Amino acid sequence: MIAALIAGLVESAYVSLLPVFALLRGLDEQHSLVLVTVFLAGNVILQLPIGRLGDRLGRQRVLRLCAVVCVIGPILLSAVMGIAWLVWPLLLTWGGTMYGFYTQGIALLGESYPAAEFADANTVFVVVYCAGGIVGPSLGGLAMDYWSPNGLLVFLSAAPLLLGASLLRRERDV
């Protein structure tokens, strides 16, 4: 469920606030919106490869890998902002791995619950994802106000860090 929460938080904050961040960093409106498009393209393009990795390496491991990429992605974004040949591959990779939280989380639900309970578990998963989607832009906006403009990047790195810590704790407890 934490994967659903973090996916909702990060995706909604990113989609709604990246253009604002880019404008504050000096990009024009058109280029600011292209950044979101590239990020969302990663969501679409990388889900099959991430799913195959989950099948081969294990979903928990792939979820941890996605969390690591999503902690590092915002940090790198600040460094490469405005250099298209570096920003686009970064956003594509980061966008795909960020949405991997959702897809790997759903796959883990399928492994954790019997078929008779899966519909209920999936409903809760979606509710948690949507709750994250509601709260994410506000938290990201507060972070931007507090540490303008890089507070958004701090928020976008901190949320997946919580997921990674949760996964490590779960692994340690098992």
C-alpha positions in Angstrom: 0.0 0.0 0.0 2.9 2.3 0.6 3.9 1.9 -3.1 0.4 3.1 -4.0 0.6 6.1 -1.7 4.1 7.1 -2.9 3.1 6.6 -6.6 0.1 8.9 -6.1 2.0 11.5 -4.2 4.9 11.7 -6.6 3.0 11.4 -9.9 0.4 14.1 -9.0 3.0 16.5 -7.6 5.3 16.0 -10.6 2.6 16.4 -13.3 1.1 19.5 -11.6 4.2 21.2 -10.4 7.1 20.4 -12.8 6.0 23.1 -15.3 6.0 25.6 -12.5 9.5 24.4 -11.3 10.8 24.6 -14.9 9.5 28.2 -15.3 11.2 29.2 -12.0 14.4 27.7 -13.4 14.2 29.8 -16.5 12.6 27.6 -19.1 9.8 28.9 -21.3 6.2 27.6 -21.2 6.5 25.3 -24.2 9.7 23.6 -22.9 8.2 23.4 -19.4 5.3 21.4 -20.7 7.5 19.2 -22.8 9.2 18.0 -19.7 5.9 16.6 -18.4 5.2 14.9 -21.7 8.6 13.1 -21.7 8.1 12.1 -18.1 4.7 10.6 -18.9 6.0 8.9 -22.0 8.4 7.0 -19.7 5.3 5.8 -17.7 4.0 4.2 -20.9 7.3 3.0 -22.5 8.9 1.4 -19.5 6.1 -0.6 -17.9 6.6 -3.8 -20.0 10.4 -3.9 -19.4 9.8 -3.2 -15.7 7.2 -5.9 -15.5 9.5 -8.4 -17.2 12.3 -7.5 -14.7 9.8 -8.0 -11.9 9.0 -11.5 -13.3 12.7 -12.4 -13.5 14.3 -10.7 -10.5 11.4 -10.5 -8.1 8.9 -7.7 -7.6 10.3 -6.5 -4.2 13.8 -6.2 -5.7 12.5 -4.3 -8.8 10.4 -2.0 -6.5 13.5 -1.2 -4.5 15.4 -0.5 -7.7 12.6 1.8 -8.9 12.7 3.6 -5.5 16.5 4.2 -5.9 16.1 5.6 -9.4 13.3 7.9 -8.1 15.4 9.2 -5.2 18.3 10.0 -7.6 16.2 11.3 -10.5 15.1 14.6 -8.9 18.7 15.3 -7.7 20.0 14.7 -11.2 17.2 16.9 -12.7 18.5 19.9 -10.8 22.0 19.4 -12.3 21.0 18.8 -15.9 18.0 21.2 -16.2 18.1 23.0 -19.5 20.3 20.4 -21.3 17.8 18.6 -23.4 20.0 15.7 -24.4 20.5 14.9 -20.7 17.1 15.9 -19.4 15.0 13.8 -21.7 16.5 10.4 -21.0 16.5 11.2 -17.3 12.8 12.1 -17.3 11.9 9.1 -19.5 13.7 6.7 -17.1 12.5 8.4 -14.0 8.9 8.6 -15.2 8.9 4.9 -16.1 10.4 3.8 -12.8 8.2 6.1 -10.8 5.1 4.5 -12.3 6.7 1.1 -11.6 5.7 1.7 -8.0 2.1 1.3 -9.0 2.5 -1.7 -11.4 4.8 -3.6 -9.1 2.6 -2.8 -6.2 -0.4 -4.3 -8.0 1.6 -7.3 -8.9 2.6 -7.8 -5.3 -1.0 -7.6 -4.3 -1.8 -10.4 -6.7 0.9 -12.5 -5.1 -0.3 -11.7 -1.5 -4.0 -12.1 -1.7 -6.1 -15.0 -2.9 -8.3 -14.4 -5.9 -11.4 -14.1 -3.7 -9.9 -11.1 -1.8 -8.0 -9.5 -4.7 -10.8 -7.2 -5.8 -11.1 -5.8 -2.2 -7.3 -5.4 -1.9 -7.2 -3.7 -5.3 -9.9 -1.3 -4.3 -8.0 -0.3 -1.2 -4.8 0.1 -3.3 -6.6 2.5 -5.7 -8.1 4.5 -2.8 -4.6 4.9 -1.3 -3.1 5.9 -4.7 -5.9 8.5 -5.1 -5.4 9.8 -1.6 -1.7 10.3 -2.4 -2.7 12.0 -5.6 -4.9 14.5 -3.7 -2.2 15.3 -1.1 0.9 15.2 -3.4 0.5 18.6 -5.1 -0.1 20.4 -1.8 2.9 18.9 -0.2 5.0 19.5 -3.3 3.8 23.1 -3.4 4.6 23.6 0.3 8.1 22.3 -0.3 8.5 24.7 -3.3 7.4 27.6 -1.1 9.8 26.6 1.7 12.8 25.9 -0.5 12.1 27.7 -3.8 12.2 26.2 -6.4 14.2 23.1 -5.4 11.8 22.1 -2.6 9.8 20.2 -5.2 12.9 18.1 -6.0 13.5 17.5 -2.3 9.9 16.3 -1.9 10.1 14.1 -5.0 13.3 12.4 -3.7 12.1 12.1 -0.1 8.8 10.3 -0.9 10.5 7.4 -2.7 13.1 7.3 0.0 10.3 6.5 2.4 9.3 3.6 0.1 12.8 2.3 0.0 13.2 2.5 3.7 9.9 0.7 4.2 10.9 -2.1 1.8 14.3 -2.5 3.6 12.5 -2.7 6.9 10.0 -5.2 5.6 12.9 -7.3 4.2 14.8 -7.2 7.6 11.6 -8.2 9.5 11.0 -11.2 7.3 
